[in-house]
Amino acid sequence: MATSSAPRSTAAESAGPALLAAIGAALPDLRLLTDESDRESYRNDETAYLHAGLPLAVALPASTAEVAVLVRLAAEHRVPVVPRGAGSGLSGGAAGIDGGLTIALTRMNRVLEIDRENLVVVTQPGILNAELKAAVAAEGLFYAPDPASYEICSIGGNLGTNAGGLCCVKYGQTRDSVLGLEVVLADGRVIRTGGRNVKDVAGYALTHLFVGSQGTLGIITEATLRLHVAPPPRSTLLAFFPSLAAAGQGVAAIVNAGLHPVTLELLDRETIRAVDDAFQLGLDREAAAMLLIESDLPATAAEAELDAAVTACGGAGASSLVRAQDATEADWLRQARRLALRALERQGTVRMEDVGVPRGRVPELLVAIQEAADRHGVRVATFGHAGDGNLHPNFIFDHDDPRAAELTETVRNEIFASALALGGTVTAEHGIGLSRRAALVDQVGPDVIDVMRTIKAALDPLGIMNPGRVI
Ligand SMILES: Cc1cc2nc3c(=O)[nH]c(=O)nc-3n(C[C@H](O)[C@H](O)[C@H](O)COP(=O)(O)OP(=O)(O)OC[C@H]3O[C@@H](n4cnc5c(N)ncnc54)[C@H](O)[C@@H]3O)c2cc1C
């Protein structure tokens, strides 16, 4: 059963053949998928439970110029456009629209320049996050943003969602690594925002407006991103706790101590057991929760940082504290955390949420999540980027449980309400997309929605860019 509907566009459906003919004439070498089975594979992102539409066609452009022509022609024919990266999104942002044109940026996947002197990389959007990381690592450099999905998500999608990840707690969200963009606007014009300057206050902050706009304001065709000199291999500490509240206190104690670990992740008991079943890591399966704490400081400083984390977690009531033996074991633990969703998916159908609160309120959010799930008899496994105050409650249902959609809706609305009451957000990194539009209104109120609509109308007066997403 669908929890939300993709917009349908009858006008767009009738304009379809004319658009395809115009594209064929203007871009005869373009890779354009029109077979139903090909289009079907671009219907959903990772939110298969939402109702997504079947695109009229899927274009795979190879250059900014091709993207610009596609958008201009779509505007002329009033056909909605869905920008798409690798389709790993968890809000329905890249899901198809019936009769719409999906523009997948996956072929625009080249690193254009690594500028060591200025510590920036200029890249096309279709490259996978892991590929970009590897390309700059070969030059001794480090691109920080690292969604757990980094091997399957693109930089364009990361920019579209302002993706977070495991090391945001130290290096910030994707937005904090973006210096400049090239964007194809809704009428086909191409603009450049920002550049290589670390400081630049010339006019409105357009770069940051496009980041996180989920393809509703334009299509990003190039990005200039900030790099760091590669930090040392990480040192890792696992802290196990007898209660969720104590683990939350552990997070608060680490933050209060002024520590800056590169990773501060939380896994609850359900998640610990799922990950341990999947990867046989020998974790403490009786613990109510575990924190994964990493330092990327040089050896002695890392020791001191983890010693201080031991003290903070001990004070919060940790039942055991274990250090990874070496970098290989540390890599295993981090990879296991990254695969937590896949480990849970072995147990049933999983629906993942993405709430955030000010970091000091993580203990209260953890309790509120468990109480909401218990009230409705729903199995929940929570993990997430606790150091950012960002938790992912995952509702687990038997495959084909007919109550899944209704119960998800009920429980998540209660969790949203709790997050907002704690001063938090209904989405910290996955985005509003299709699936959280009503909740956005609850969070920001009508005046802010009105400002957002004004910006949208100014940049996309015909409303062709990813309509029905975000607002
Ligand atoms: C197992 C798993 C773990 C995950 N872990 C994390 C995590 O730790 N942190 C996190 O933030 N997310 C996470 N995600 C969600 C997802 O991977 C991210 O949202 C990611 O940024 C999406 O990238 P994508 O290339 O797949 O984008 P898509 O899903 O294709 O698109 C995402 C959005 O960006 C827009 N978009 C795509 N390309 C462009 C472009 N060039 N210009 C403008 N808009 C564009 C789309 O229209 C859509 O709205 C996870 C997902 C999975 C499946």
The ligand as an SDF file (V2000), in Angstrom:
LIG
                    3D

 53 58  0  0  0  0  0  0  0  0999 V2000
   22.0310    1.6320    2.8600 C   0  0  0  0  0  0  0  0  0  0  0  0
   21.8390    3.1280    2.7600 C   0  0  0  0  0  0  0  0  0  0  0  0
   22.5170    3.9580    3.6350 C   0  0  0  0  0  0  0  0  0  0  0  0
   22.3640    5.3450    3.5520 C   0  0  0  0  0  0  0  0  0  0  0  0
   23.0790    6.1410    4.4110 N   0  0  0  0  0  0  0  0  0  0  0  0
   22.9770    7.4800    4.3190 C   0  0  0  0  0  0  0  0  0  0  0  0
   23.7240    8.3260    5.1980 C   0  0  0  0  0  0  0  0  0  0  0  0
   24.4920    7.8720    6.0420 O   0  0  0  0  0  0  0  0  0  0  0  0
   23.5510    9.6600    5.0760 N   0  0  0  0  0  0  0  0  0  0  0  0
   22.7120   10.2070    4.1410 C   0  0  0  0  0  0  0  0  0  0  0  0
   22.6020   11.4280    4.0660 O   0  0  0  0  0  0  0  0  0  0  0  0
   21.9990    9.4220    3.3090 N   0  0  0  0  0  0  0  0  0  0  0  0
   22.1140    8.0940    3.3600 C   0  0  0  0  0  0  0  0  0  0  0  0
   21.3940    7.2900    2.5100 N   0  0  0  0  0  0  0  0  0  0  0  0
   20.4740    7.9130    1.5360 C   0  0  0  0  0  0  0  0  0  0  0  0
   21.0930    8.2100    0.1400 C   0  0  0  0  0  0  0  0  0  0  0  0
   22.1580    7.3380   -0.1600 O   0  0  0  0  0  0  0  0  0  0  0  0
   21.5450    9.6670    0.0720 C   0  0  0  0  0  0  0  0  0  0  0  0
   20.4060   10.4990    0.1770 O   0  0  0  0  0  0  0  0  0  0  0  0
   22.3100   10.0370   -1.1990 C   0  0  0  0  0  0  0  0  0  0  0  0
   22.7650   11.3760   -1.0920 O   0  0  0  0  0  0  0  0  0  0  0  0
   21.4920    9.8710   -2.4780 C   0  0  0  0  0  0  0  0  0  0  0  0
   22.3970    9.9070   -3.5820 O   0  0  0  0  0  0  0  0  0  0  0  0
   21.9420    9.3000   -5.0010 P   0  0  0  0  0  0  0  0  0  0  0  0
   23.0350    9.5660   -5.9650 O   0  0  0  0  0  0  0  0  0  0  0  0
   21.5270    7.9160   -4.8470 O   0  0  0  0  0  0  0  0  0  0  0  0
   20.7350   10.2850   -5.3140 O   0  0  0  0  0  0  0  0  0  0  0  0
   19.2560    9.9970   -5.8350 P   0  0  0  0  0  0  0  0  0  0  0  0
   18.5310    9.0980   -4.9080 O   0  0  0  0  0  0  0  0  0  0  0  0
   19.3040    9.6170   -7.2530 O   0  0  0  0  0  0  0  0  0  0  0  0
   18.6470   11.4760   -5.7250 O   0  0  0  0  0  0  0  0  0  0  0  0
   18.4990   12.0820   -4.4660 C   0  0  0  0  0  0  0  0  0  0  0  0
   17.9160   13.4930   -4.6500 C   0  0  0  0  0  0  0  0  0  0  0  0
   18.8920   14.3410   -5.2520 O   0  0  0  0  0  0  0  0  0  0  0  0
   18.3840   14.8850   -6.4830 C   0  0  0  0  0  0  0  0  0  0  0  0
   19.5050   14.9070   -7.4150 N   0  0  0  0  0  0  0  0  0  0  0  0
   20.2590   13.8610   -7.8370 C   0  0  0  0  0  0  0  0  0  0  0  0
   21.2180   14.2930   -8.6640 N   0  0  0  0  0  0  0  0  0  0  0  0
   21.0650   15.6390   -8.7720 C   0  0  0  0  0  0  0  0  0  0  0  0
   21.7420   16.6610   -9.4990 C   0  0  0  0  0  0  0  0  0  0  0  0
   22.8020   16.4010  -10.2530 N   0  0  0  0  0  0  0  0  0  0  0  0
   21.3000   17.9380   -9.3900 N   0  0  0  0  0  0  0  0  0  0  0  0
   20.2370   18.2390   -8.5980 C   0  0  0  0  0  0  0  0  0  0  0  0
   19.5640   17.3110   -7.8940 N   0  0  0  0  0  0  0  0  0  0  0  0
   19.9830   16.0290   -7.9710 C   0  0  0  0  0  0  0  0  0  0  0  0
   17.2440   13.9650   -6.9020 C   0  0  0  0  0  0  0  0  0  0  0  0
   16.2880   14.6570   -7.6660 O   0  0  0  0  0  0  0  0  0  0  0  0
   16.6930   13.5280   -5.5640 C   0  0  0  0  0  0  0  0  0  0  0  0
   15.7950   14.4920   -5.0760 O   0  0  0  0  0  0  0  0  0  0  0  0
   21.5050    5.9060    2.5750 C   0  0  0  0  0  0  0  0  0  0  0  0
   20.8240    5.0630    1.6940 C   0  0  0  0  0  0  0  0  0  0  0  0
   20.9820    3.6940    1.7760 C   0  0  0  0  0  0  0  0  0  0  0  0
   20.2560    2.8320    0.7970 C   0  0  0  0  0  0  0  0  0  0  0  0
  1  2  1  0
  2  3  1  0
  2 52  2  0
  3  4  2  0
  4  5  1  0
  4 50  1  0
  5  6  2  0
  6  7  1  0
  6 13  1  0
  7  8  2  0
  7  9  1  0
  9 10  1  0
 10 11  2  0
 10 12  1  0
 12 13  2  0
 13 14  1  0
 14 15  1  0
 14 50  1  0
 15 16  1  0
 16 17  1  0
 16 18  1  0
 18 19  1  0
 18 20  1  0
 20 21  1  0
 20 22  1  0
 22 23  1  0
 23 24  1  0
 24 25  2  0
 24 26  1  0
 24 27  1  0
 27 28  1  0
 28 29  2  0
 28 30  1  0
 28 31  1  0
 31 32  1  0
 32 33  1  0
 33 34  1  0
 33 48  1  0
 34 35  1  0
 35 36  1  0
 35 46  1  0
 36 37  1  0
 36 45  1  0
 37 38  2  0
 38 39  1  0
 39 40  1  0
 39 45  2  0
 40 41  1  0
 40 42  2  0
 42 43  1  0
 43 44  2  0
 44 45  1  0
 46 47  1  0
 46 48  1  0
 48 49  1  0
 50 51  2  0
 51 52  1  0
 52 53  1  0
M  END
$$$$
